[in-house]
Amino acid sequence: MTGVLSGFFIVWALIAVGWVAGRVGVLGPHGRYVLNRATFFIASPALVLIGLLESDVREVLSIPMAVAAISGLATGGLLTLVLRVFTGRRGTELLIAAISGSVVNAANMGFPIAAYVLGDISHALPVILFQMALYNPLYLFVLHQSTEKESMGLAGVARTIGANPTIVAAAVGLVLTVIGVQIPDVVLEPVRSLADMAIPAMLLAYGLSLHGSRPLAKDDGYRGLIALAASAKLVAMPLIALGVGLLFGLTGHSLYEVVVMAALPTAQNVYVAAARYRAAENLARDTVLITTIGTVVVLLLISGVLGV
């Protein structure tokens, strides 16, 4: 438990530094934008590439990825069913609520939690690969079809996947690992340097985003959906991951890892997608913020229950 608390202290200390920087304005009005783009286009792909090159690909593409896939899809499907049966919500509101409750922040929060709490960034890779390669393109396709007159089509889905530098880095890393290519250290060292800046930059950027945020500041009709989506993300999804992990025979730290990854907060790219298609933006934004705050309590409870 001491190690878990130490990991959370590091994560939240860096987030606090970002919040102070946002409040003081030391990085200017575009600091968050620059940090986000730097991590998305440069640091995160480098981190994924290094993580895959230094990991056992059989462990990445194994049970943890299956647990991530089943728990994510099952939570999204269950939330959709509940909302359709017990509320009058339909269309994009239903979709945004479903993905807000089932898409985890595997990069901006997954990498730091994996590094500082679980002790190895490789624990975040199965979730990232599943979401980037399958889940994100899937919900973006459905969202596009629901809001745009022009169909995205398979070519559009392929372009969405190919335009994501993290997916490209993951594909390169997997190919190099599978065929057994040994990259000289002198070539990898600049990549490692870029990867080293990813996690601090992610946390600083998130801290910047918290300054001025006011979740549920006004009742825009989404409070009930936000509560359901946040509950699904923080409670239902970890429980489903726990059950699936047990069915696959996971125990001890291996079980703890997949449950922790499932308990991560809602991904910020859910809000980005909602804003892009002008669909229930406040629902996505407030769910991201509430789950990011609530995940601390949930992860501490998981650590206590699983005895880590």
C-alpha positions, -999 to 999 in steps of 0.1 A, spaced: 0 0 0 29 23 7 41 19 -28 7 27 -42 4 58 -21 39 69 -32 29 64 -68 -3 85 -64 17 112 -46 40 115 -76 11 116 -101 -9 142 -82 22 163 -73 29 167 -110 -8 175 -117 -7 201 -89 23 217 -105 4 220 -138 -26 235 -120 -4 261 -103 12 269 -136 -22 274 -152 -34 296 -123 -2 317 -124 -2 318 -162 35 310 -165 31 290 -197 8 315 -213 -27 309 -227 -16 282 -251 6 261 -227 -19 233 -224 -24 232 -262 14 230 -268 20 203 -242 -9 182 -255 3 183 -290 39 177 -280 29 145 -261 4 134 -288 26 138 -318 61 133 -303 65 120 -268 37 94 -266 46 76 -298 82 75 -286 71 61 -252 49 34 -269 78 25 -293 103 21 -265 78 3 -243 72 -23 -270 108 -27 -279 117 -34 -243 87 -56 -236 77 -92 -243 52 -89 -271 36 -121 -260 27 -105 -227 13 -74 -244 -9 -93 -268 -23 -118 -243 -48 -120 -215 -45 -83 -203 -55 -72 -238 -84 -96 -238 -95 -83 -204 -93 -47 -216 -113 -55 -247 -140 -75 -230 -144 -51 -200 -145 -20 -223 -170 -34 -248 -192 -50 -221 -193 -18 -201 -202 3 -231 -229 -22 -242 -244 -25 -207 -245 12 -203 -262 16 -237 -288 -10 -227 -295 6 -193 -299 40 -209 -322 28 -236 -344 8 -213 -347 33 -184 -343 67 -200 -356 84 -231 -320 91 -244 -312 82 -279 -287 91 -307 -255 109 -299 -263 115 -263 -266 78 -258 -234 71 -276 -214 98 -258 -226 85 -224 -217 49 -234 -181 57 -244 -177 81 -215 -183 52 -192 -161 27 -211 -131 44 -227 -102 47 -203 -75 74 -203 -48 48 -210 -22 73 -222 -24 105 -201 -32 87 -169 -25 50 -178 12 55 -184 18 75 -152 -2 50 -131 15 21 -148 49 37 -142 45 50 -107 19 26 -91 24 -7 -110 61 -2 -117 62 -7 -154 47 12 -184 42 -20 -203 10 -26 -182 -7 2 -201 2 -10 -235 -25 -37 -239 -52 -12 -232 -37 14 -254 -34 -10 -284 -69 -22 -280 -84 13 -278 -63 29 -305 -66 1 -330 -102 -10 -324 -124 9 -299 -116 45 -308 -120 40 -346 -152 21 -339 -169 48 -319 -156 75 -341 -171 57 -371 -205 54 -354 -204 90 -342 -196 102 -377 -224 82 -392 -248 96 -366 -239 133 -371 -226 138 -406 -244 136 -439 -213 121 -457 -204 85 -447 -169 79 -434 -166 45 -450 -138 20 -445 -113 43 -462 -121 70 -436 -117 46 -408 -83 35 -422 -72 72 -425 -83 78 -389 -62 49 -377 -32 58 -399 -32 94 -389 -27 86 -352 11 86 -345 7 64 -315 -9 36 -336 19 41 -362 45 38 -334 28 7 -320 27 -10 -354 64 -2 -360 73 -15 -325 53 -47 -329 68 -55 -363 104 -48 -351 98 -69 -320 82 -99 -338 110 -101 -365 137 -96 -338 154 -65 -351 180 -52 -327 182 -14 -328 215 1 -317 215 20 -285 229 51 -301 197 52 -323 173 45 -295 188 70 -271 171 101 -286 138 82 -287 142 73 -250 149 110 -243 116 120 -260 98 91 -242 111 104 -208 93 137 -212 59 121 -221 46 112 -186 55 145 -169 42 165 -198 9 145 -198 4 152 -161 14 189 -164 -11 193 -193 -38 177 -173 -31 200 -143 -34 230 -166 -67 217 -178 -81 216 -143 -76 253 -137 -109 270 -142 -128 237 -146 -162 236 -129 -180 203 -134 -218 204 -131 -217 242 -128 -251 243 -143 -279 219 -149 -279 213 -187 -299 181 -185 -269 158 -183 -264 154 -146 -282 120 -146 -262 108 -176 -230 120 -161 -237 101 -128 -245 69 -147 -214 72 -170 -191 80 -141 -205 51 -121 -200 27 -150 -165 39 -155 -154 38 -119 -174 9 -105 -189 -14 -132 -159 -16 -155 -134 -25 -128 -158 -52 -115 -162 -66 -150 -125 -66 -154 -121 -84 -121 -146 -111 -131 -131 -116 -165 -96 -117 -150 -107 -144 -126 -123 -164 -154 -89 -162 -173 -72 -175 -142 -54 -143 -132 -43 -139 -96 -22 -117 -74 -4 -88 -90 -15 -98 -125 -52 -95 -115 -45 -62 -97 -29 -48 -129 -59 -54 -152 -84 -41 -126 -63 -9 -121 -62 -3 -158 -100 -8 -160 -105 17 -132 -86 45 -150 -107 77 -156 -126 85 -188 -102 94 -217 -99 130 -227 -102 121 -264 -139 113 -257 -144 150 -250 -123 158 -281 -146 136 -302 -177 151 -287 -165 186 -294 -155 176 -330 -190 164 -337 -208 189 -314 -225 161 -295 -231 163 -258 -198 181 -251 -207 190 -215 -216 154 -208 -182 142 -220 -162 170 -204 -177 167 -169 -175 129 -169 -138 131 -177 -132 155 -148 -153 137 -122 -138 103 -130 -103 117 -129 -109 129 -94 -128 98 -83 -104 73 -97 -80 81 -68 -104 67 -42 -114 38 -64 -77 28 -70 -69 30 -33 -99 8 -26 -88 -17 -52 -53 -18 -37 -68 -25 -3 -92 -52 -14 -68 -70 -36 -41 -68 -8 -14 -51 -29 
